[in-house]
Amino acid sequence: NRLGTWGNKFVSLGGRIVLLNSVLNAIPIFYLSYLKIPIQVWKQVRRIQREFLWGGKSGRKRINWVKWDDVCKPKSEGGLGVRDIRAINISLLTKWRWKLLTDDRSLWKEVIRGKYGGAAIGRVELGDDCKPWFSSLWWRDISSIGANLELNWFSREVTKRIGNGMHTKFWTDKWVGDTTLKERFLRLFSISTQKEDSIATLWNRNGSDRWNVVWRRRLFVWECNLRDELMLILNPLILTDEEDIWEWNLGENGEFTVKSTYELVSKLLVER
């Protein structure tokens, strides 16, 4: 109905592409920024977009000469640059996940903390411990971001730049390499007495050993080899007086952008 006011029955294909992005994709943007679009609604909107692109507002069904995934590709890749509404939705919801990484004591984060616990703030992966049975549909949708395309793409693109190490867990946060130290040295983690301690707690500024890692028993010989491998990774690292900050691998200077997320999600949706 909104497009009908443009008298677009005689608009060219290029004009319809502009209207697709500026009108049809813009109308639901407010809802897409905080609500996950149901599959049936997404398919219906996509059908409206597809029929308008190839048939205008004439009401007649036309042949779709190009696959919709190809239409949504960037022009540099041979597409028409039409934005996929589902990829837009996921990208906008990912911004909420990104905001949850920083503990800035915002009111809405205090509400999340009060309802789902402190584990919901400052973590890349939201496990079952912060998704109780009474979780709202919105919270379940936000928690599923990153693992909703059959691989954990969100945690893969988020890294921690270490400063003073006060707000980063030594074992369970990903701060050195592509995986957490817990995953890489699971045996050492199982016998550690500092499973939930921060990096700053284990950092020894004045001693000869830079890292004060404590075990609940004496290590076996083969466990000592694992410890030496761990120390080989950690010893070159030096903490500073700056705060720990999260970085988005796809953005310039580590800053999160919806645009970079959209480009990633679009490729993942096509590859599925």
N, C-alpha and C positions, 0 to 999 in steps of 0.2 A: 504493500500500500504506500509506503514511504517513497519507493522508487517510482510509483505511478505518477507522482506529481512532477516528475522531471520531463514527462513526455518522451520517455526513452525508447519508444517503439522504433524510432529511426536513428538511434545512437549507434555509432560504429562499434566494432569489436574493441578497439582501443579505449573508447569512451566507456564501454561496459566494464572493462577491467578497472578503470579508475573508480567507477561507481561501486564496484564490488569492495574495494579496499576502503574507500572513504565513507561509504554508507552502510552496506550490509555487514561489514566486519566491525564498524565503529558503534553501531547501535547497541550490541550486547556487551560492550567492553567493560562496563561497570560491574555487571554480574560475573563476568569471566574472571575478574580480578580477585574474587574471594570465594566463589562457589564453583565446584567441579561440575562441568556440564554433563548431564546424563547422555549415554550413548545414543538413545533414540532421538533426543533433541539435536545432538550433533549431526546425526545422519539426515534429519529433516532440514536443518539449516544448510548443510552441504548440498542437498538436492535442490533447494531454492537457488543457491548460488550457481550451481551447475546449469540449471535450466535457464537462468537469466543470462549467463555468459553466452550460451550458444543460441538461445531463442529470443532474447530480449524480453519485453513485457507483452509480447503478442499473444501469449497463452498457448501457443502451439509447441509441441515437443519436437525438438530438433535432434539430429544425430550428434553425439559427443565424439568429436573427431580425435580428441587427445585424452589420454588417461588423466584423471584428476590429480594424481600424485605428480605427474609431469607438469601440469598447469601450475602447481604450487611451488615448483622449483624456482630459484632465483633466475633472473634474466641472463646472468653470466653463465648459467649451466643449461641454457636452452629452454627454460620455463617462461611463464608469463608474470611471475612475481606476485601471484595471488596468495595472500596469507592463509594458511590452514588454521581454521578456527580452533581446532583441538590442540594444536601445537601452541597457539597463543594462550589458551587456557592453562595448559601445564606450565608454561613459562611464567605467567603471572602468579600462579600459585607457588612456584618455586621461590619467589621473592619472600614469601612468608617464612619458608624454611630457612632462608638466608638470614632473615632478621632474628630468628630464634637462636642463632649461634652466639649473638652478643648479649651479654647480661647488662643492659643499661637501665634496668629498673623502671621500664615503661609500665604504665598502668595495665595495658592489655597483657603484657608478659607476666605481671603479678597475678592476674586472673588465671592464666594458664598454669603458673607455678602452684597456685592454691588448689586447683582442681586436679592436675595431673602429676604434681610433684616436681621437685627441683631437677629431676633427670630429663625433663622436657626442654630445658634451657641449656644452651651451650654444647649440644651434642650433634654430631653429624648424622648418626644413625639413631633413630627413635625406636627402641625395642619394645617388647611387650610390657615391660615394667612401667612404661608411661602411657599405655593404651588399655586402661581398665575397661570392664564390661559396660560401664555407664558413659563411655566416651561419646561425644557428639559426632554426628555425621561429618561436620566440617573438620573436626580434629582428626578423624580417621582418614579423610581425604588428604589433609596436609601431611600426615605421617607417612602416607603411601608414596608421596612424591620422591622420586629418585629410584624407587624399586618397582614402579608401575609399568615399566617397559621391558621387563624380564632381565634387567641387569641394574646394578646399583650405580647409576651414572652420576648421581648427585655427589655421593661420597668420593667418587673417583676424581671429580673436578674441584674438590675443596681440600685445601691444605692449610696447615698452621705455620705461620712464621713466628719462630720462638724469640722472645725477648728475655724477660726475667723468669719465665717458666711457671709463674704462680697460678695461672689459670688453665694449665694444660696437664692432663693426666699422663704420667710417665708410661704406663703400660697400655692403656686402653684408647688413647687418642693417637691419630695418625700425624706424627710430627717429624719423623725422619724416615725417608724412603716412601715406598708406595703402599705399605701396610703398617698396621700397628705392631709395636714390639710384642704385644701379647700373641698375635697371630704368628709372628716370625719365630719367637722363642717361647712356645707354649709350655715346654717343660720347666723353664726357669720361672715363668709366671706362676705355675702351679705351686712352687715351693717358696715364692716370695712372701714376705710379711708386709709388703708395701703396695698391695694391689691397687688401692684407690688413691695413692699419694700423688702429688703433683711433681713436676720436674724440679721445681725449686727446692722441694723437700729433700730430694736425693742428691742435689748439687752441693758439692763440698768446695767452698771457695778457698779455704786456707790449708787443707790437708794435702798430702802428697798424692793421694788418690782423689781424682776429681769427682768421682761418683760414689756415694755411700749407699750401696745396694746391700740389703740385709736378707739373709735366707733363714728359714726356720730349722735347718739342719745343715750338717756338713755336706758339701757337694761330692758326688761321685767323680771319678776321673773323667768320664765322658761328658759330664755336666760342666766340669771345669773348662773343657774345650768350648762349650757353648758360651760360658761366661766370658772367655777370652775373645770370642767372636763378637759378643755384645760390646765389650769394652773397646774393641778395635773400631767399632762404628761410633761410639759415644765420645771417646777421648778427644777427637779433633774439634768437638763442639764447645763453644764458650757462650755462656749466658751474658746478657747485657742488662741495663737498667730500664729498658723500654718495655712497654706492655706487649703481651702476646696478641697477635691479630690474625684473623682469618683471611685467606686469599682465595679468590676465584680464578682458577687457572685459565679460563677462556677470556677474561676481561683484561683491559689495559691496566697496568699497575696493580693487578690483583683485585680490582673493584668489580662487584657484581653488576651485570646489566641484563635486562630482559632480552635485549636483541641477541646477545651471544648465546643465551640459553635457548632462544627460539631456533637459532641456526642448528644447534646440537639436537634438540628434540625433533626437529623436522627430518633430519637425517635418520634418527633412530626409528621414527614412525615409518619411513619408507623402507628401511631394512627389515622390518618385522615381517 
